[in-house]
Amino acid sequence: MSSCDSNSGFGVVLFQSTQGAIAAEKLLVSAGVGHKLITVPRHLSSSCGFCLRFAWTDREAVEGLLGQAKLGVERIVAL
């Protein structure tokens, strides 16, 4: 589900829909995982306007939480 190591220390979760991104944000808030809802960098995707940026050190927690929910995760990418 994810790519290789992050150079910037951040990763993003790309979604198939805006609704999925918003639902994932609520899930991460309730789990106490730090993140930020941002616009998708155009070099990554154009299918949904929003993605979630998170600290790459939280990758396993993010993958675990989102892997259990059916939110239309497209992929997780290191920035």
C-alpha positions in Angstrom: 0.0 0.0 0.0 2.9 2.4 0.5 6.1 3.4 -1.3 9.7 3.5 0.0 11.3 5.7 2.6 10.5 9.4 2.8 13.2 12.0 2.3 11.1 14.9 3.7 9.8 13.1 6.7 6.2 13.2 5.5 3.9 10.9 3.6 0.5 11.5 2.0 -2.6 9.3 1.7 -4.3 9.6 -1.7 -8.1 8.9 -1.9 -10.5 8.1 -4.7 -13.0 10.7 -3.3 -13.2 13.8 -1.1 -15.6 12.0 1.1 -13.0 9.3 1.8 -10.4 11.9 2.7 -12.7 13.6 5.1 -13.8 10.4 6.7 -10.2 9.3 7.1 -9.4 12.7 8.7 -12.1 12.1 11.4 -10.7 8.6 12.0 -7.1 9.9 12.5 -8.4 12.7 14.8 -10.2 10.2 17.0 -7.1 8.0 17.1 -4.8 10.9 18.0 -2.6 10.6 14.9 -1.1 13.9 13.8 -2.0 14.9 10.2 -3.1 17.7 8.0 -5.7 17.7 5.2 -4.1 19.3 2.1 -4.7 19.6 -1.6 -3.1 16.8 -3.6 0.2 17.8 -5.3 -0.6 17.5 -9.0 2.5 15.4 -9.7 0.9 12.7 -7.5 -2.7 12.5 -8.7 -5.7 14.4 -10.1 -8.5 12.0 -9.1 -9.4 13.6 -5.7 -8.7 17.2 -4.6 -7.6 16.3 -1.0 -5.1 14.1 0.7 -3.8 13.6 4.2 -0.2 14.5 5.0 1.3 12.8 8.0 4.7 12.2 9.7 6.4 9.3 8.0 7.2 7.9 11.4 3.4 7.4 11.9 3.2 5.3 8.6 2.4 2.0 10.3 -0.3 3.5 12.5 -1.9 5.3 9.5 -1.8 2.1 7.4 -3.3 0.1 10.2 -6.2 2.5 10.9 -7.0 3.1 7.2 -6.5 -0.5 6.2 -9.4 -1.5 8.5 -11.8 1.2 7.1 -13.1 1.1 3.6 -12.5 4.7 2.6 -11.3 4.4 -0.9 -7.6 4.7 -0.2 -5.8 4.9 -3.6 -2.2 4.7 -2.2 0.2 6.0 0.5 3.2 7.8 -0.8 6.4 9.2 0.7 7.1 12.8 0.0 
